[in-house]
Amino acid sequence: MPFARRIDKSARKLNRQGIPILQEDLIPIENLPAPETAPTYTNVLSKQEALPLQEEMDTWLKEVKALRKAGFLREICESSYEMLEKVEGWEDKHQCHFAMTRYLMKSLAFNSYKGLGYLGYRSNSILLSKRLIKGHSFFMPWTISFDRKAHHVQAMGVGFLVNDFPEIPFKSEWEINRNKSWAK
């Protein structure tokens, strides 16, 4: 809660300047699948089987942290897009869900993407964008482990986590706008 309060306070200052940060960055939880909707995949991935993906995620996260410090939001978007493609490929190949991982990655990437748009304002919005990315980064090391635990519930036909997150439009928006010339 203290982290959220600090973020809200910083956002309110920027909102008063006409910058819609947080107002446009957060996706409402609506139109979720019905709780009884069965998951698409029901395989359970072992820790050993998930290790190569975890290693790729760790490498990606180190890159994101370095890019965040440098304020390279476009590069975070591109790197996140590529990593999301890999995670989705793992889901298809291994027939299991990484719902928490995808959700948090998309949210982190969406904050980076929206942050690019805020650079056109005369403000210090990059600091808040970087803080949002840092907050997401904090939780990323545990998402695959959490998703693997959820596999056991999903194997029973329960859409645990799969039905619990809204769709974040990062990938579709990035595909349309990745070549856009963003203000610096």
BALO-984909 format. One record per atom (N, C-alpha, C): residue in one letter; y, x, z. Coordinates in steps of 0.02 Angstrom, whole numbers. Example, Ala and Ser with C-alpha at 12.3 -4.5 7.8 and 13.67 -1.06 7.14 Angstrom:
2
  residu      yy      xx      zz
       A    -284     660     390
       A    -225     615     390
       A    -165     660     390
       S    -112     642     354
       S     -53     684     357
       S       2     645     394
// end
This chain:
184
  residu      yy      xx      zz
       M     -60      40       0
       M       0       0       0
       M      64      43       0
       P      67      97      38
       P     129     137      34
       P     142     163     -37
       F      89     182     -73
       F      97     205    -142
       F     126     149    -185
       A      99      89    -177
       A     122      32    -217
       A     195      15    -200
       R     213      19    -137
       R     282       5    -118
       R     331      54    -150
       R     312     119    -150
       R     354     169    -182
       R     361     157    -257
       I     306     139    -288
       I     307     125    -360
       I     352      65    -374
       D     343      11    -334
       D     384     -49    -343
       D     458     -34    -334
       K     474       6    -284
       K     544      23    -270
       K     574      62    -329
       S     538     110    -355
       S     561     149    -412
       S     568     104    -474
       A     520      59    -483
       A     522      14    -542
       A     581     -33    -538
       R     597     -59    -478
       R     654    -105    -472
       R     719     -72    -494
       K     728      -8    -477
       K     788      28    -498
       K     792      31    -574
       L     736      45    -606
       L     734      49    -679
       L     740     -20    -710
       N     711     -71    -679
       N     716    -139    -704
       N     789    -162    -704
       R     827    -143    -654
       R     898    -161    -651
       R     937    -129    -708
       Q     910     -74    -736
       Q     942     -40    -793
       Q     917     -69    -859
       G     874    -120    -856
       G     849    -152    -916
       G     784    -122    -942
       I     754     -79    -904
       I     691     -47    -924
       I     634     -88    -894
       P     591    -117    -936
       P     539    -163    -911
       P     476    -129    -884
       I     483     -69    -857
       I     425     -33    -831
       I     393     -74    -775
       L     329     -74    -772
       L     285    -115    -729
       L     282    -187    -751
       Q     338    -215    -772
       Q     337    -284    -796
       Q     293    -292    -857
       E     292    -240    -900
       E     252    -241    -961
       E     189    -198    -956
       D     184    -158    -905
       D     129    -110    -899
       D      67    -140    -866
       L      76    -193    -828
       L      20    -222    -791
       L      -5    -284    -829
       I     -70    -287    -836
       I    -101    -342    -874
       I    -125    -395    -825
       P    -104    -457    -834
       P    -125    -510    -788
       P    -201    -522    -792
       I    -228    -540    -736
       I    -300    -556    -734
       I    -308    -629    -751
       E    -317    -641    -814
       E    -328    -709    -839
       E    -375    -704    -899
       N    -402    -760    -916
       N    -449    -763    -973
       N    -509    -717    -964
       L    -529    -707    -902
       L    -590    -668    -890
       L    -651    -711    -907
       P    -706    -678    -924
       P    -768    -717    -935
       P    -787    -755    -871
       A    -821    -809    -879
       A    -845    -847    -821
       A    -890    -801    -779
       P    -888    -808    -713
       P    -927    -763    -670
       P   -1001    -762    -687
       E   -1027    -817    -712
       E   -1099    -819    -727
       E   -1116    -790    -795
       T   -1067    -765    -832
       T   -1080    -734    -898
       T   -1121    -670    -889
       A   -1177    -668    -922
       A   -1222    -610    -916
       A   -1192    -549    -951
       P   -1206    -490    -926
       P   -1182    -429    -959
       P   -1218    -419   -1026
       T   -1186    -385   -1071
       T   -1216    -369   -1136
       T   -1274    -320   -1126
       Y   -1263    -270   -1084
       Y   -1313    -218   -1073
       Y   -1341    -223   -1002
       T   -1404    -205    -995
       T   -1436    -209    -928
       T   -1474    -146    -909
       N   -1467     -93    -947
       N   -1502     -31    -929
       N   -1468       2    -869
       V   -1508      39    -832
       V   -1485      77    -774
       V   -1488     151    -793
       L   -1432     185    -790
       L   -1429     255    -807
       L   -1435     297    -744
       S   -1480     346    -745
       S   -1488     389    -687
       S   -1430     438    -681
       K   -1423     468    -623
       K   -1371     518    -612
       K   -1378     575    -662
       Q   -1439     596    -673
       Q   -1453     651    -719
       Q   -1434     632    -791
       E   -1451     571    -810
       E   -1434     548    -878
       E   -1359     542    -888
       A   -1323     526    -834
       A   -1250     516    -839
       A   -1212     582    -831
       L   -1245     635    -811
       L   -1212     698    -798
       L   -1171     724    -858
       P   -1198     724    -919
       P   -1156     748    -975
       P   -1092     708    -985
       L   -1095     643    -974
       L   -1035     602    -980
       L    -986     619    -923
       Q   -1013     628    -863
       Q    -970     646    -806
       Q    -935     713    -820
       E    -971     760    -848
       E    -941     825    -864
       E    -885     818    -916
       E    -896     777    -966
       E    -843     764   -1016
       E    -783     731    -984
       M    -797     683    -940
       M    -742     649    -905
       M    -703     698    -862
       D    -737     743    -827
       D    -703     793    -786
       D    -658     837    -827
       T    -682     858    -886
       T    -642     899    -931
       T    -581     860    -955
       W    -593     797    -975
       W    -538     755    -998
       W    -486     746    -942
       L    -509     735    -881
       L    -463     723    -826
       L    -421     785    -811
       K    -450     844    -815
       K    -411     906    -805
       K    -357     911    -859
       E    -375     894    -920
       E    -326     895    -975
       E    -270     845    -962
       V    -288     784    -941
       V    -238     733    -927
       V    -191     756    -872
       K    -217     786    -821
       K    -175     809    -765
       K    -125     861    -789
       A    -147     908    -831
       A    -102     959    -858
       A     -50     928    -904
       L     -71     882    -946
       L     -24     848    -991
       L      26     806    -953
       R       3     774    -899
       R      48     733    -858
       R     103     777    -827
       K      83     833    -800
       K     133     878    -769
       K     185     900    -819
       A     164     912    -881
       A     210     933    -934
       A     249     875    -964
       G     230     813    -948
       G     264     755    -974
       G     245     738   -1046
       F     185     758   -1067
       F     161     747   -1135
       F     123     681   -1139
       L     159     626   -1140
       L     128     560   -1140
       L      90     545   -1205
       R     116     565   -1261
       R      83     554   -1325
       R      14     588   -1325
       E      11     648   -1300
       E     -52     686   -1298
       E    -102     654   -1250
       I     -77     624   -1195
       I    -121     588   -1149
       I    -151     528   -1185
       C    -110     493   -1224
       C    -134     436   -1262
       C    -189     457   -1310
       E    -177     509   -1347
       E    -225     531   -1398
       E    -290     555   -1365
       S    -284     594   -1313
       S    -343     618   -1277
       S    -383     560   -1246
       S    -347     513   -1219
       S    -379     455   -1187
       S    -414     412   -1239
       Y    -382     403   -1296
       Y    -412     364   -1350
       Y    -480     396   -1370
       E    -480     461   -1379
       E    -541     496   -1399
       E    -595     490   -1345
       M    -574     496   -1282
       M    -623     490   -1227
       M    -650     419   -1221
       L    -608     370   -1231
       L    -631     300   -1230
       L    -683     288   -1285
       E    -672     317   -1343
       E    -721     312   -1397
       E    -788     341   -1375
       K    -786     397   -1339
       K    -848     427   -1315
       K    -883     383   -1263
       V    -844     356   -1217
       V    -873     313   -1165
       V    -905     251   -1197
       E    -870     221   -1244
       E    -898     163   -1279
       E    -961     181   -1318
       G    -962     241   -1346
       G   -1022     265   -1380
       G   -1081     273   -1332
       W   -1065     296   -1272
       W   -1118     302   -1220
       W   -1145     234   -1202
       E   -1101     186   -1195
       E   -1123     118   -1178
       E   -1172      93   -1231
       D   -1153     100   -1293
       D   -1197      76   -1348
       D   -1263     115   -1350
       K   -1258     180   -1345
       K   -1318     223   -1350
       K   -1367     210   -1293
       H   -1340     204   -1232
       H   -1383     198   -1173
       H   -1391     126   -1148
       Q   -1358      79   -1184
       Q   -1364       8   -1168
       Q   -1348      -8   -1095
       C   -1292      22   -1071
       C   -1268       9   -1003
       C   -1192       7   -1005
       H   -1163     -24    -956
       H   -1090     -32    -953
       H   -1057      22    -910
       F    -998      42    -931
       F    -954      85    -891
       F    -888      47    -885
       A    -891     -12    -858
       A    -834     -59    -855
       A    -777     -32    -813
       M    -791      -5    -754
       M    -739      22    -711
       M    -707      82    -744
       T    -748     125    -773
       T    -722     186    -806
       T    -676     167    -863
       R    -699     122    -906
       R    -658     101    -963
       R    -593      68    -941
       Y    -598      25    -891
       Y    -539     -11    -867
       Y    -486      38    -841
       L    -506      84    -798
       L    -458     131    -769
       L    -430     178    -822
       M    -473     200    -868
       M    -449     243    -923
       M    -399     206    -966
       K    -414     144    -984
       K    -368     106   -1025
       K    -303      93    -989
       S    -306      81    -925
       S    -246      69    -886
       S    -203     132    -883
       L    -234     189    -871
       L    -199     253    -870
       L    -167     265    -938
       A    -205     256    -991
       A    -181     268   -1059
       A    -125     218   -1077
       F    -133     156   -1056
       F     -82     105   -1071
       F     -17     122   -1036
       N     -20     148    -974
       N      40     170    -940
       N      73     227    -978
       S      34     272   -1006
       S      61     327   -1046
       S      93     300   -1109
       Y      58     254   -1142
       Y      83     224   -1204
       Y     149     187   -1192
       K     151     146   -1141
       K     212     109   -1126
       K     268     157   -1106
       G     249     210   -1070
       G     298     261   -1050
       G     333     292   -1109
       L     297     300   -1165
       L     328     327   -1225
       L     386     283   -1248
       G     377     218   -1243
       G     430     171   -1262
       G     490     175   -1216
       Y     479     190   -1154
       Y     534     193   -1106
       Y     575     257   -1113
       L     549     306   -1149
       L     586     368   -1159
       L     651     357   -1198
       G     653     303   -1237
       G     713     288   -1276
       G     772     265   -1233
       Y     759     246   -1172
       Y     813     225   -1127
       Y     844     287   -1095
       R     906     282   -1077
       R     937     338   -1041
       R     920     329    -967
       S     865     358    -949
       S     842     349    -880
       S     794     405    -861
       N     769     399    -802
       N     720     446    -775
       N     652     413    -775
       S     637     369    -822
       S     575     331    -822
       S     513     375    -826
       I     519     435    -854
       I     461     479    -860
       I     432     495    -792
       L     475     499    -741
       L     449     515    -674
       L     403     460    -648
       L     423     398    -659
       L     381     342    -636
       L     317     338    -679
       S     324     348    -744
       S     264     348    -787
       S     215     401    -763
       K     240     460    -748
       K     197     514    -725
       K     165     498    -658
       R     202     463    -615
       R     174     443    -550
       R     118     391    -559
       L     128     345    -605
       L      76     295    -619
       L      12     328    -646
       I      21     376    -690
       I     -37     412    -718
       I     -72     451    -663
       K     -33     481    -620
       K     -63     519    -564
       K    -104     473    -518
       G     -78     414    -505
       G    -114     366    -463
       G    -181     347    -493
       H    -181     334    -558
       H    -244     318    -593
       H    -291     377    -592
       S    -264     437    -603
       S    -305     497    -605
       S    -342     509    -539
       F    -310     489    -485
       F    -341     499    -420
       F    -410     466    -414
       F    -417     407    -444
       F    -479     369    -438
       F    -532     385    -491
       M    -511     418    -545
       M    -557     429    -602
       M    -621     468    -584
       P    -619     517    -539
       P    -681     555    -527
       P    -740     513    -501
       W    -727     454    -475
       W    -780     413    -445
       W    -802     354    -488
       T    -771     344    -544
       T    -785     283    -582
       T    -856     282    -611
       I    -879     337    -638
       I    -947     337    -668
       I    -999     325    -614
       S    -991     355    -557
       S   -1037     344    -502
       S   -1037     270    -481
       F    -978     241    -477
       F    -972     170    -459
       F   -1005     127    -513
       D    -991     143    -577
       D   -1022     105    -631
       D   -1099     110    -629
       R   -1124     169    -612
       R   -1197     177    -608
       R   -1226     133    -553
       K   -1192     125    -499
       K   -1215      80    -446
       K   -1214       8    -470
       A   -1164      -9    -510
       A   -1159     -76    -537
       A   -1215     -91    -587
       H   -1242     -39    -618
       H   -1297     -49    -666
       H   -1355     -87    -634
       H   -1368     -73    -571
       H   -1424    -106    -537
       H   -1413    -182    -531
       V   -1351    -201    -521
       V   -1335    -272    -517
       V   -1336    -302    -588
       Q   -1309    -265    -636
       Q   -1308    -289    -705
       Q   -1379    -296    -732
       A   -1424    -254    -710
       A   -1494    -258    -732
       A   -1526    -325    -712
       M   -1497    -358    -661
       M   -1522    -423    -640
       M   -1488    -480    -680
       G   -1446    -461    -728
       G   -1413    -511    -770
       G   -1347    -535    -742
       V   -1320    -500    -692
       V   -1257    -519    -660
       V   -1202    -475    -690
       G   -1148    -506    -713
       G   -1093    -470    -745
       G   -1045    -437    -697
       F   -1072    -407    -644
       F   -1031    -372    -594
       F    -991    -317    -629
       L    -927    -316    -618
       L    -877    -272    -649
       L    -864    -290    -722
       V    -915    -305    -760
       V    -906    -322    -831
       V    -861    -383    -839
       N    -867    -431    -794
       N    -828    -493    -798
       N    -766    -492    -753
       D    -752    -434    -723
       D    -700    -432    -671
       D    -634    -402    -692
       F    -630    -375    -752
       F    -568    -341    -773
       F    -540    -372    -836
       P    -473    -377    -840
       P    -443    -403    -901
       P    -446    -349    -956
       E    -443    -371   -1017
       E    -442    -324   -1073
       E    -372    -293   -1079
       I    -369    -228   -1078
       I    -306    -192   -1086
       I    -301    -172   -1160
       P    -247    -190   -1193
       P    -243    -180   -1266
       P    -223    -109   -1287
       F    -239     -59   -1247
       F    -218       9   -1265
       F    -243      31   -1333
       K    -308      24   -1345
       K    -336      51   -1407
       K    -305      19   -1469
       S    -300     -47   -1469
       S    -273     -81   -1528
       S    -199     -63   -1538
       E    -161     -59   -1484
       E     -90     -42   -1491
       E     -81      31   -1512
       W    -124      75   -1486
       W    -119     146   -1504
       W    -138     156   -1578
       E    -188     120   -1601
       E    -208     126   -1672
       E    -150     106   -1718
       I    -111      57   -1699
       I     -55      34   -1739
       I       4      82   -1734
       N      17     109   -1674
       N      78     146   -1662
       N      72     221   -1650
       R      12     248   -1658
       R       3     319   -1642
       R      46     365   -1683
       N      65     346   -1743
       N     106     389   -1786
       N     181     374   -1782
       K     198     329   -1738
       K     268     311   -1728
       K     308     370   -1702
       S     370     374   -1720
       S     414     426   -1695
       S     445     401   -1630
       W     425     429   -1574
       W     448     407   -1509
       W     509     448   -1488
       A     555     418   -1452
       A     613     453   -1426
       A     591     504   -1374
       K     626     558   -1370
       K     610     610   -1320
       K     668     618   -1273
// end
